[in-house]
Amino acid sequence: MKPIVFHVEAAGEFRPVEFTFASESEVRRVRSWRKMTPATDAGEFAALAAKRWFYYTREGASVASLDELRAAIKRNERAELAFLMVASAEWAKRYKFLALAYCRRTWCHHLVLDFLAVRPRLQFAGKPISGIGSGVFANLADMADSLGMETMWGEATASSAPFYEKILRTRPIKDLFIIHRDTMRNVREYYLADQQSRLAKTTKSDHIS
């Protein structure tokens, strides 16, 4: 399966990011975020995501590709399945992974986003990288829609609620958000429109300079 590719803005340019299902070695890599100092929510989420992924793997209930996910659902329509996805980029040489998302497919065919974390203190050429979290979320929503899932939900913390308010264009978001298929599609469409707008501004700026 080819990786999902989306773009982020880094040092004034749009650069590609690959979003893929994680292997065991990659899960171990993101788990090391918990060792960063000072401690961050992202580091804690990465450790918890890895712990849950290993539990589901021991139970034979994790998948490592979209094809595996589809096949597992075909075998058992009520299967509870887990997967962890990572975002990576060759150009971000200092970092192996930029972000992670730990998800579950529930027995009633909903998608649960348990953890979404962007690597702490992420920069490129001395400047913040923008658009990682929104790219991950939009592509998860698109995946859920393509799988015929009617509902996607997850928990928000005090620090992540503003992010979900922005990407879902609704407020207030408290400790739980629930979106349905029409909203999944709206999230994806809004994300693509925003990407095109930002890309146009970047291109215009390059021409002016």
C-alpha positions, 0 to 999 in steps of 0.5 A, a space after each residue: 500500500 502506498 503511503 498517504 501523502 499530504 503537505 505541510 508548511 516549513 520554512 516558507 515552502 510546502 513540503 510532502 509528509 508521508 502518513 503510514 501505518 506503523 510497524 513494531 519498530 516504529 511504535 518503539 521509536 515514537 514511544 521514546 518521546 516520553 523521555 524528552 524533557 521537559 515532559 509534554 502531553 505529546 510525550 505522554 500520549 505517545 507512550 500511552 499509544 504505544 502501550 495500547 498498541 502492544 496490548 492489542 497486538 498481543 491479543 491479535 487485534 492490531 493491523 498494519 495496513 489498510 488492506 489488513 484492516 479491510 480483511 479483518 473487518 470482512 472476517 469479523 464484522 464486529 472486530 475491535 481493531 487498533 492501529 497506530 499511524 505515523 507521519 514522517 518526512 525525508 526532508 526533516 532530517 533531525 526527526 524520524 517522525 513528526 506526528 502520530 495517531 492511535 486509532 481504534 475501529 469499534 465493534 459497531 464500525 466507528 473510528 475512535 481517535 484515542 491519541 493525536 500527537 505532534 512531536 514536541 518542539 518540532 522545527 525546520 530551518 529554525 521555524 515551526 512546521 505548520 499543518 501537521 495536526 490538521 493534515 493527520 486529522 483530515 486524512 483520518 476523516 477521509 479514511 473513515 469515510 472511505 471505509 463507510 464509517 458513519 461516526 468518528 469520535 475522540 477525546 479532547 484535552 484542555 490544550 487540544 480543544 482549541 485545535 479541534 474547534 479550529 479544524 471542526 469549525 465549531 465551539 465549544 469543544 469540551 472533553 468529547 467530540 463526535 462527528 458524522 460522515 457529512 462532517 468528515 467530508 467537510 473537514 477534508 474539503 475545508 482542509 484541501 481548500 485551505 491547502 490550496 489557499 496557502 499554497 497560492 499565497 506562498 507561490 505569490 510571495 515567491 514571485 514577488 521576492 
